[in-house]
């Protein structure tokens, strides 16, 4: 999927936004639909194992506002925000990417690692894979360390919520 994103952002110009969007959407669908099908149809497990469902609505919304707000402040501290026409599409893109990352990295990858190796290796492994996922975007070493740290925070937040969900894995 990273290769598709990298290809889309390098090859496609703003004049070809529809093609970019379609490739981006296809990658997101594969990253969300794949884990959902694997979990519910192949393993015959409930969808809540991926962190999806009404049981997570309050904690998910709270964490989304908190972590999204912190990340927003970190990213844009000292910058003047552009006009809404320039940042609203990025906001929508961020929300869809956030959904993908939550289901794929936390619900699917971290869940599989935890089933196989336990909580601490799962948190570290999911954070490492989350950081490595961004290599295709041309991230440098310092950025990769930041992304790994961010991945650890997200993985711990997901695990903390999973403990209170009584989801069957806890």
Helices and strands as residue ranges (DSSP letters): H 2-11, G 14-16, H 17-37, I 38-42, G 47-50, G 54-56, H 57-76, H 84-101, I 102-110, H 111-117, H 119-133, G 134-137, H 141-165
